[in-house]
Amino acid sequence: MSDDLTPRQIVAELDRDIVGQHDAKRAVALALRNRWRRRQLDEEMRSQVTPKNILLIGPTGVGKTEIARRLAQLVGAPFVKVEATKFTEVGYYGRDVESMVRDLVEAAILIVKDRERQRIESKARDRAEARLLDLLLPEPPSPHRDRRTATAAAEGEVDEAAERRKRTREKMKSRLEAGEMEDAEVEVSVPGRAMAPVSILGGAGNMEQMEMDLQGMFEKLMPRPSQSRRMPVRDARPLLVEQEAEAMLDPEKINRASVALAEESGIIFLDEIDKIAGDEGSSRGPDVSRQGVQRDLLPIVEGTTVTTKYGPVRTDFVLFVAAGAFHRAKPSDLMPELQGRFPIRVELNDLTRDDFARILREPRASIVRQYQALMGTEGLTLSFTEEAIDAMAEIAFDVNRSTQNIGARRLHTILERVVEEISFDAPDRHGDRVTLDAEDVRRVLAPISQDEDLSRYIL
């Protein structure tokens, strides 16, 4: 994380994409800044400071997941979003809770690899250009000569041929750099298809890790065969750059850096945690293992060591952000030990009519701007009046209140319905300018929104 990202600046960055929920933004900003503060401590104190995990409480569609996701993007931290309902306690068929830590390391691997590739990109491009030159101008077969009987004239011919080849290569390099050889075909060796994934039927618990280990073992024993393919230079260049970059990467170094990044900066977003709350024995059937999942989660959140194919990973300093609507359950229904591991609790507010209007107007990639950009690809200019945006916000608010409240996700449904006809005809309206006003919005949505039974199924 950049040293100059203060909590105030983190909140300001989040405000550019997420409307409202100031308390939640402050909580995650402080958690992030505390990570930087921890790194400034001496080794002895640093080992004693653990992150203060956060529990976000609020209905669906108010920004819980988006806050955590944008936060991870902001600082380049490995981020994993998992659903608590997909896990089962050990002994039941389903995902093992330790898999979230393995997913976190995989996310860290992608980040570290991307950083390394950017660092070596220019060198990899130079090597790829040299390989392209070799493919365009292959080395001639060297004639077999007996050095004892070679004459001075013959040696002179060889030197002259080498000089001619050097001049030709320089000309070819100039043409390649000028983009004149993009259509020339070269023969490139590309990796064959990967092996089919190894599966263990009936696997549960740690079988997932066993499957990954077996997959890695078989790939080492039987590497993917390569095959030659002819293609233009423009298509071959990115392949060669990728191959050269892969050859320059140090897998061991990347694995070590990824494990360290996951341990020190990883963020695990545990969604739907309210669905595993409740007392054991209070329900039957598929919910019978809810209490067991909480027991399995406890050591992960408290801090334990999880074995992955990249090495052991400690979870002591991973930041856990849990979220749930808690309509039927309460945070106090969680196990006391698990509650204690989420000391910071933030309640997110329901979205108001004004919030819906701001969501349509303010974010950098608001869904209104997204639809305008999509229509722009067809050459159609789409715009909305201020009254149209207010009308969509009002209808979204009313439908949420009269049917199921799904928060800001309702806007996607409403906007898709409003622009459906325009979107369908867009390929035939190249160059047109379309402006939607409040009357257009109400004309499309009024028949549905006024019929409560119909809006329940369509909006």
C-alpha positions, 0 to 999 in steps of 0.5 A: 500500500502506498504510504500516502494513502490516509484513511481520508484519502481511502474513503475519498477513493471509495466515494468515487465508485460507491454511494453512501455507507460512510461508516462502513467506508471509514471502518475498512479505511482504518483497517487498511491504514492499521496494516501500514502502521503495523509494518512500521513497528519493530519485529517484536511488536509487529508479531503481536498486532493482528488485524481487527476483522469487520462484520458488515450488517445490512440488506442485499444490494447496499454495497457490502461486497463492492466496498471490500472489492474496491478496497482490495483493487485500491491497494493491489491486495489479493482478494477472495470472495466466498459464500459461507453457505458453500462450506460444510463441516468436515465429514459432509460432502462439500467445500472445505473451509481451508479452500478459501485460503488456497484461493487467496494464494492463487489470487496472490500468485496472479498479482505477483506474476503480473507485477513480475511480467511488467518488470521484465516486459521490455526484456521479454519483447526484445527477446521475442523480436530476436526470435522473430528475426530468427524465424524470418531469417533462419540460420543456413546449414553450416557446410562440413569442412575439413579445417586442415584442407580448407583453403584461404579462398574458401574461408574468405567466402564463408566470411563474406556470406556471414557479412551478407547475412548480417546486413540482411538481418539488419535490414529485416530488423528495420522492416520488422520495427517499421511494421512492414513484416506483420503479414509475413508467416512464421512457424511457431511452437505452441503448447498443446492442450492441457491434461483433463483435470484429475477428479476423485469421486466422492471427495470431501474435506481435504480431497480438494487439496489432494486433487490439486497435488495429483494434477500437479504431479501428473503435469510434471510427469507428462508435460504438455506436448508442443505443436508447430503452427504457422501464423502471421507475425502480428499473431506470433509476437504476443505468443513469443512475448508470453513464452519469453516472459514465462521462461524468465520468471522464477517460479520459486521466487514467485511462490515465496512472494505470493505466500508472503503477500497473501499472509500480510495483505490478503483480504477474505470476504466471507459473505452470507455469514448469517446463513450459518448462524443458529443453534445446533439442533434448531434445524434439520436437513441441509442446515445440520452442519451450520454450527460445524462450519462455524467451528471449522471457520474459527481456527482459520479466522483466529490464525492457523497454518494451511497447507497449499501447493505453494507451501504453508500459509499462516492466516494470523494477519489475513483481514477477514470481512464478513457480511450478512443481511441478518434478517432472521438471525442476529450476530449474537446467534453466531458462536461467541468465539467467532463473534469475538473474532469480528470486533468491528461491526458496522450497520449499512443503511437501506438505500433511499430514493436520493441514493438510487438517483446518486447511484445512477449519476455519480460513480465513474462506471455508473450503469447509465454510463455503461449503457451509453458506452455500449450503445456508443459501440453501435454509433448510437448516442444515448442520453438521459434527462435529469428527470428520467434518472429521477423517475427511474430512481423513484420507481426502483425505490417504490418497487423495492418497498412494495416487493422484495428489497434487493437494493441497488440491483433493482436498477439493473432490471429497470434500466435494462427494461427502459433501454431494451427497445433501443438496444434491440434496434441500435445496429440499424440506427447508426448515427442517431441521437436518442434522449430519454425523458421521464415520460419515456421511462414511465411509459415503459415501466408504468404498466409493470410497476402499477401491477404489483403481481406483475412487478413482483415477477418482472421487476 
